[in-house]
Structures are given as structure tokens and as C-alpha cells.
Amino acid sequence: MKIPARIIVPIALAAFLAGVLVVFLWWQISQSTALLSDPLSFLKPNLNTNITTTITDAPIDPRDKALVYLRQGDLLALRGEWKEAQEKYKDAVKANGGLPALRKLARAQLQRRDISGVRSTLDKMRSAGARPEDLLLLESIVSLRAGELIKAQQILENGTDSPQKHYGLALLAIIQGNHDIAQAELAQVINGWEPVLRSYSRTLQAAYDEFMLFPEGSNLHLITLLARALAQSQECELALPLLVQVTTSNDDYRDAWIVQGYCELITERSQDALASLEQAYNLDPQKPEVQYFLARAYADLAQHENAITFFEYALANGFEPESEIRRLIAKSALENGNAAVALAQYEALTQMEDATFEMFDGYITASLALGNHEEAFIKATEATALWPQDARAWELLGWACMETNRTDEAREAFGKALIINPNMKSVEEKLEELEN
């Protein structure tokens, strides 16, 4: 008997929709499982060499000092090197970088717990005509980080309606454990006009969405997911008290120890970070992310031999990007007085397809320090071919020419550097040295 179309079509449509729903749910669960197995996967794009190349190699007028400093600060911030980033942002402010420089300086100061510095920067932003809603959010975050929750709430409630206000209220609600209120405030931000806060709010909401996929999940699981999302949103200082709740209650929660160690590193609590990451390492000694962050903790504490050992473990276990590990091995080796190890790492870095100028700079500088002047000259010549409009490349070539007694070529290279960037005092000093 032939089944009528009016019966077949609804059944087929229902089956199709059911299939789509199953596929969607499977995808969400697989994504969540991947995140849980790799809780710091969100850091890897920050370390991606493609991003750093974009920042350092994009065309830029070298005479625009503020923009140069901002680009350099952004690269350091992406790597989590906030102390150095703060200095670059300070330089950008001094070079008349205006509100963009002040905003980035405030962000770096917040990451480094420099509350007095943030307050000073807030005053400068106010004088420079910053938007009231931006000042509102910064003032409320300062109060939140100082544990002054009532003051933060008063600041936010007295502010005019804006995404910044709702984002601040969402952070307050997360800290207080009022998760329904937090999600309502996040929804307001996601539907608002501020793009950076929209991104952060989606990250925080994703933690709630992920938790809902696991009906049997504990409150500690939710707190860990939220702490990870806060870390991803550059709010490690707010994440740490949540993580302490988790690790105090459950000392074998590996993922919580990793995020806690990361946040302690970012906020310059190096000794605490070492203890947290050692705990994570004891729970899972083969995880390359643990080895990587443990190495960074050792490096921050000037224990460079240990740092190199754990960086090499992470490299051997496939931590990506490889270039970041090699760069940090070279950095620790130089600080430990082992230029030969550093040179080997820089040599490998310069052979990569996505090699940056910084990698060539490291190789050339290390070669000159070791007395390998001819090798430095060859690599510097290659650098000028790759970055012919970068004054730094010509400066390095001039320096290598000086060390190999190529006086005329050195003079010519320094001249090209000054044509590109007439403000390079280091080149002028080398030229004076050459003439004398």
C-alpha cells in the first residue's frame, strides 16, 4: 500500500531535524570534552607565531614612535610578559600615544596588580577625555580586585546604562556566586555595542553552557570552568580566589592546578605558581602544557637550568607552537650565560617557514657574542633580503660588517637604516664608532 505524501513528508522532516540535533549535540559534547582535556587551549592562539608576525612585521612608519611601542607592547602582552609590556605602553604614553596607549597601560597595570598605577592612569584618562563608561568599568574592576565588593556595586549601580556597566555587574555576580544574575548581565553585554566585552562575555557564558552539558557536574566543576574563562578574559586576579576554593577542596584536580599556576604566573606570584604547577606535574607529568608553564615558573625565579630542562620536555612532547618553546630556551640559555645553546635554538628558529625578524636578531646577536662573525654577516644579509624596509635589519648588517672589517659595506648599511628611520640613535653611535 502506498503511504500518502502528507504522512511521509512530516516523518522525513522530523527524522532530518532529529539527525541535525543529534549531530549538533555530539559536536557540542566533543568540543566540551576537548576543552576539559586541554583547559589552557585558549592560550595557544596567543602564542601563535602568525599573530606575532602580524604585530611585528606589519608596515609601520618608524617615526610614529607611539605606534611602534604599542605594537611591541602588544606582542609582549600576547606572550604573557606583562612587565615588559607595561614598559612599552609607558613609552607609548610618553610618545603622545593618547587614550589608546593609556587604556593599554591600564590593562597591563591591572594584570600586574599595580593598583596605584592604575589609579594614576585613570586620572590621566579622565583628563584626556575618556568615555565615562570606560572609566566606570576600570574603577569597578579596581574595587573588585581589592575585595571591595560593596564599593564596586555602588559604582556600577550609579553608572548610566552601558555594556561596561553590565559587564562589571556580571563579574560581581560571578564572584558572589549569583549565577542567574551573572548570565542575565552577560546577555546584555553580548547584545551590546562593545566588541571586546562582547567577546569576553561570550567566553564567560560558554563556561555556563559547557557546565550545562554535564548534569552531574559538581559546583567545583562550574567554578573551575568560570575561573578558566576569567583567565581567558584577562581577569586572573578574580579567578584566583575561585581556584583556591577548588584546590583546597580537591587537591587532585589537575586542571584547576594548571589554571591556578597560570594565573599566578601572569600576576607575578612566581613562587606560588611553581608550587601549583609542581602539584599539577605530580598529577600528570606527561602533559606538555604543565611542563611549559612549570618551565616558565622556573625561568621567572632565575632557575634557568631547570627552566631549559622543562622547556625541552614540553618541546619533545609536542607543545605548540614550537617557535615559542625554542625562543624561551634561547632566552633562558642567554640569561644563564650559555650562548652556544641559545645559538642552536636561534639557528633552528631561522630555518622555520614563519621565522620572524626577532629570530634572526637573536641568532645574529648570539653569533657576534660568540665571535662567529662571518656566520652573523651571512644571516644579517639574509635578514635584509627578507625585511628590506626594516631599519633594524640594516643596523644588524652594519654591525656584522663592522665585526668582519667590511667598513664600506657597514657604512652603506647604516646609511640605509637611517634613511628608513632617521631617529635611530644606536645607528648614529655605531657610525661614530666606525669613523673613529
C-alpha positions in Angstrom: 0.0 0.0 0.0 1.3 3.4 -0.9 1.8 5.8 2.0 0.4 9.3 1.4 2.9 12.2 1.0 1.2 14.1 3.8 2.4 11.3 6.2 5.8 10.7 4.6 6.9 14.4 4.5 6.3 15.2 8.2 8.0 11.9 9.2 11.0 12.6 7.0 11.3 16.2 8.2 11.2 15.1 11.8 13.8 12.4 11.2 16.0 15.0 9.5 15.7 17.5 12.3 16.4 14.8 14.9 19.5 13.9 13.0 20.7 17.5 12.9 20.0 17.8 16.6 22.0 14.7 17.4 24.9 15.9 15.3 24.8 19.3 17.0 24.7 17.8 20.5 27.5 15.4 19.6 29.6 18.4 18.3 29.0 20.4 21.5 29.9 17.5 23.7 33.1 16.7 21.7 34.1 20.4 21.9 33.5 20.5 25.6 35.4 17.3 26.1 38.3 18.7 24.2 38.3 21.9 26.3 38.2 19.9 29.5 41.1 17.7 28.4 43.1 20.8 27.5 42.0 23.5 29.8 44.6 26.0 28.6 44.0 25.5 24.9 42.8 29.1 24.8 46.4 30.2 25.4 47.8 28.7 22.2 46.5 31.3 19.8 48.1 33.9 21.9 51.5 32.2 21.3 50.9 31.6 17.6 53.7 33.0 15.5 51.3 34.1 12.8 49.8 36.6 15.3 53.2 37.8 16.5 54.4 38.2 12.9 51.4 40.3 12.1 52.2 42.6 15.0 55.9 43.0 14.4 56.1 42.9 10.6 53.1 44.9 9.5 54.1 48.1 7.7 54.5 50.9 10.1 56.1 54.4 9.9 59.2 54.1 12.2 58.8 57.8 13.0 55.5 57.1 14.7 57.1 56.1 18.0 53.9 55.6 19.9 52.6 53.1 17.4 55.9 51.2 17.4 55.8 51.0 21.2 52.2 49.9 21.2 52.9 47.1 18.7 55.9 46.0 20.8 53.8 46.0 23.9 51.0 44.0 22.3 53.5 41.3 21.3 54.8 41.1 24.8 51.2 41.0 26.2 50.3 38.2 23.9 53.2 36.2 25.4 52.1 37.0 28.9 55.2 39.1 29.5 53.2 41.9 31.2 56.1 43.6 33.0 57.9 44.3 29.7 54.6 45.2 28.0 53.9 47.8 30.7 57.2 49.5 30.0 56.4 49.6 26.3 53.0 51.1 26.9 54.6 53.7 29.2 56.9 54.6 26.4 53.8 54.9 24.1 52.2 57.3 26.5 55.3 59.4 26.7 55.4 59.5 22.9 51.9 61.0 22.8 50.0 57.8 22.2 46.9 59.3 23.8 43.9 57.3 25.0 44.8 54.1 23.2 48.2 54.0 25.0 46.6 54.9 28.3 44.0 52.1 28.0 46.6 49.5 27.3 48.8 50.8 30.1 45.9 50.4 32.5 45.3 46.9 31.3 48.9 45.9 31.9 48.9 47.6 35.3 45.8 45.6 36.2 47.4 42.3 35.2 50.4 43.2 37.3 48.3 44.2 40.4 49.7 47.7 40.2 46.6 49.3 41.7 48.3 52.7 42.5 49.5 52.8 38.9 46.0 52.0 37.6 44.5 54.8 39.6 47.1 57.3 38.3 46.4 56.2 34.7 42.6 56.5 35.4 43.2 60.2 36.3 45.2 60.7 33.1 42.4 59.0 31.1 39.8 61.2 32.6 41.9 64.3 31.8 42.3 63.0 28.2 38.5 62.8 27.8 38.0 59.1 28.1 34.4 57.8 27.9 32.6 57.7 31.3 31.6 54.1 30.8 35.2 53.0 30.2 36.2 54.8 33.4 33.3 53.2 35.2 34.4 49.7 34.3 38.0 50.3 35.3 37.1 51.8 38.6 34.7 49.0 39.4 37.4 46.3 38.5 39.9 48.0 40.7 37.4 47.8 43.6 36.6 44.1 42.7 40.3 43.2 42.8 40.7 45.0 46.1 37.9 42.9 47.5 35.7 46.0 48.0 32.5 44.4 46.6 30.1 46.8 48.1 32.0 49.8 46.7 32.1 48.1 43.3 28.4 47.5 43.4 27.7 51.1 44.3 30.0 52.4 41.5 28.2 50.2 38.9 24.7 50.8 40.1 25.3 54.6 40.0 26.6 54.4 36.4 24.5 55.0 33.3 23.3 52.0 31.3 26.1 50.6 29.1 27.8 47.3 28.2 30.6 48.3 30.6 28.2 48.6 33.5 26.6 45.2 32.7 29.9 43.5 32.3 31.1 44.8 35.7 27.8 43.6 37.3 28.4 40.2 35.7 31.9 39.9 37.2 30.5 40.9 40.6 27.7 38.3 40.3 30.2 35.6 39.3 32.4 36.4 42.4 29.3 36.3 44.6 28.1 33.0 43.1 24.9 34.6 41.8 25.0 32.7 38.5 21.5 33.5 37.2 22.2 37.2 37.6 25.6 36.8 36.0 24.1 35.2 32.9 21.4 37.8 32.6 24.1 40.6 32.7 26.3 38.7 30.2 23.3 38.5 27.8 23.0 42.3 28.0 26.7 42.7 27.1 26.5 40.1 24.3 23.7 42.1 22.7 25.5 45.4 23.3 27.8 47.5 21.1 31.3 47.0 22.8 33.2 44.3 20.7 35.9 43.4 23.3 33.4 43.0 26.1 31.1 41.0 23.8 34.0 38.6 23.2 34.8 38.3 26.9 31.1 37.8 27.8 30.7 35.0 25.2 33.7 33.3 26.8 32.2 33.5 30.2 28.8 32.4 29.0 30.4 29.5 27.2 31.6 28.3 30.7 28.0 28.1 31.8 26.9 26.5 28.6 29.6 23.8 28.9 28.6 23.1 32.5 25.0 22.5 31.4 26.2 19.7 29.2 27.1 17.7 32.3 24.0 17.5 34.6 26.0 15.5 37.1 28.7 18.2 37.3 29.7 19.5 40.8 29.9 23.1 41.9 33.7 22.8 41.9 33.5 21.9 38.2 31.5 25.1 37.5 33.9 27.2 39.5 36.8 25.8 37.6 35.2 26.4 34.2 34.4 30.0 35.3 37.9 30.5 36.6 39.3 29.3 33.3 37.0 31.7 31.4 38.0 34.6 33.7 41.7 33.8 33.0 41.0 33.8 29.2 39.3 37.2 29.7 42.3 38.7 31.4 40.8 38.6 34.9 43.2 36.2 36.6 43.1 38.2 39.8 39.4 37.5 40.1 39.9 33.8 39.0 42.5 33.0 41.7 40.1 33.1 44.8 37.7 30.8 42.9 40.6 28.4 42.1 41.8 28.3 45.7 38.3 27.1 46.7 38.6 24.2 44.2 42.2 23.2 45.0 41.6 23.4 48.8 38.6 21.2 48.5 40.0 18.8 45.9 43.8 18.6 45.8 44.0 16.2 42.9 42.0 18.4 40.4 44.7 18.7 37.8 43.0 21.2 35.6 42.4 23.6 38.5 46.0 23.4 39.5 47.1 24.3 35.9 44.8 27.3 35.6 45.8 28.4 39.1 49.5 28.1 38.3 49.0 30.0 35.0 47.2 32.9 36.8 49.8 33.0 39.5 52.5 33.3 36.7 50.5 36.1 35.0 50.1 38.1 38.2 53.8 37.6 39.1 53.4 35.3 42.0 56.2 33.1 40.7 56.9 31.1 43.9 53.2 30.3 44.3 53.0 29.4 40.6 55.9 27.0 41.0 54.1 25.2 43.9 50.8 25.0 41.9 52.4 23.7 38.8 54.5 21.2 40.6 51.3 19.8 42.0 49.9 19.6 38.5 53.1 17.9 37.3 52.8 15.3 40.1 49.3 14.6 38.9 50.2 14.5 35.2 54.0 14.6 34.4 53.5 13.9 30.7 51.2 16.9 29.9 53.3 19.4 27.8 51.2 22.4 28.9 52.2 21.6 32.5 55.8 21.2 31.6 55.7 24.5 29.6 54.2 26.6 32.4 56.4 24.9 35.0 59.5 25.9 32.9 58.2 29.5 32.8 57.9 29.5 36.6 61.5 28.3 36.9 62.6 31.0 34.4 60.8 33.7 36.4 62.7 32.5 39.5 66.0 32.6 37.6 66.4 28.8 37.9 67.4 28.7 34.2 68.8 25.1 34.1 65.5 23.7 35.4 63.7 26.0 33.0 65.6 24.7 30.0 65.0 21.1 31.1 61.2 21.5 31.3 61.0 23.6 28.1 62.9 20.7 26.4 60.4 18.2 27.9 57.5 20.3 26.5 59.2 20.5 23.1 59.7 16.8 23.0 56.1 16.1 24.0 54.8 18.2 21.1 53.8 21.6 22.7 52.8 24.1 20.0 54.0 26.5 18.8 57.5 25.0 18.6 58.9 28.5 18.0 57.7 29.8 21.4 59.5 27.0 23.2 62.7 27.4 21.3 62.6 31.2 21.8 62.3 30.7 25.6 65.0 28.1 25.7 67.3 30.6 23.9 66.3 33.3 26.4 67.0 31.2 29.4 70.3 30.0 27.9 71.5 33.5 27.4 70.5 34.6 30.9 72.4 31.5 32.2 75.5 32.5 30.1 75.2 29.7 27.6 75.3 31.4 24.3 76.0 28.2 22.4 72.7 26.6 23.4 70.9 29.9 22.6 72.6 30.0 19.2 71.5 26.4 18.4 67.9 27.4 19.2 68.0 30.6 17.1 69.5 28.6 14.2 66.5 26.3 14.3 64.1 29.2 14.5 65.5 31.0 11.5 65.0 27.8 9.4 61.2 27.8 10.1 58.9 29.0 7.3 57.3 31.6 9.5 60.5 32.9 11.0 60.3 36.4 12.3 62.8 39.2 12.4 63.2 38.7 16.2 64.5 35.2 15.5 67.2 36.4 13.1 68.1 39.2 15.5 68.7 36.6 18.3 70.8 34.4 16.0 72.9 37.4 14.8 73.4 38.8 18.3 74.3 35.4 19.8 76.8 34.8 16.9 78.5 38.1 17.4 78.8 37.4 21.1 80.4 34.0 20.4 82.8 35.5 17.9 81.1 33.8 14.9 81.3 37.0 12.9 81.1 35.5 9.4 78.0 33.5 10.3 76.4 36.6 11.7 77.2 38.5 8.5 75.6 35.8 6.3 72.5 35.7 8.4 72.3 39.5 8.5 72.5 39.7 4.8 69.6 37.2 4.6 67.6 39.4 7.1 67.9 42.5 4.8 66.6 40.4 1.9 63.6 39.3 3.9 62.9 42.7 5.6 64.4 45.3 3.2 62.2 48.1 4.8 63.1 47.3 8.4 65.8 49.6 9.6 66.8 47.1 12.3 67.8 44.6 9.7 70.2 47.1 8.1 71.6 48.0 11.5 72.4 44.4 12.2 74.1 44.0 8.8 76.1 47.1 9.5 77.2 45.7 12.9 78.1 42.4 11.3 80.1 44.2 8.6 82.0 46.2 11.3 83.0 42.9 13.1 84.2 41.4 9.8 86.1 44.5 8.7 83.8 45.4 5.8 84.0 49.1 6.6 82.5 50.4 3.4 79.6 48.0 3.5 79.0 48.8 7.1 78.8 52.5 6.3 76.4 51.8 3.5 74.1 49.5 5.7 74.0 52.1 8.5 73.1 54.8 5.9 70.2 52.7 4.6 69.0 52.2 8.2 68.9 55.9 8.8 67.1 56.6 5.5 64.3 54.2 6.7 64.4 55.5 10.3 66.3 58.8 10.8 65.7 58.6 14.6 67.9 55.5 15.4 70.4 56.8 17.8 72.1 53.4 18.1 72.9 53.5 14.4 74.3 57.0 14.7 76.5 55.8 17.6 77.8 52.9 15.6 78.6 55.2 12.7 80.6 57.5 15.0 82.4 54.4 16.3 83.2 53.4 12.7 84.6 56.8 11.8 86.8 56.9 14.9 
